[in-house]
C-alpha cells in the first residue's frame, strides 16, 4: 500500500515533534535518568539539580511527545521511558557527535602543524 502525501506529511510532523522534544539538553538528561528506571519528579529534580517546576515542565513535553509515560502508585506519580529504544537513539546520536568532534580535532591539529611550518 503506497504512502499518501497526507500520511507522509503526518509522519514527518510527528518526527519533527519528537526531535523538538529532544532539542533541550535538560530533557535529554531526564531521559538518561529514566533509563535507570521509573522516578518521581522530586527524584529527578534532586538527581539533576534542577528546580522541580522545570522538571515537571520538561516531563510534560516529553509525555506529550510520547517519550515518557506517567504511572500513579498511591499518591506518587512515577515517570518512565515509553520506549527504551529512545536511549539507543540518543546513544547513536552521541556516537555521531563523537565522530564529528574527532574530525574537528584532527582539522585543528593539522591546521596547527601547518602554522608551525
Secondary structure, 3 states (H helix, E strand, C coil): CCCCHHHHHHHHHHHHHHHHHCCCHHHHHHHHHHCCCCECHHHHHHHHCCCHHHHHHHHHHHHHCCCEEEEEECCEEEEEECCCHHHHHHHHHHHHHHHHHHHHHHHHHHHHHHHHC
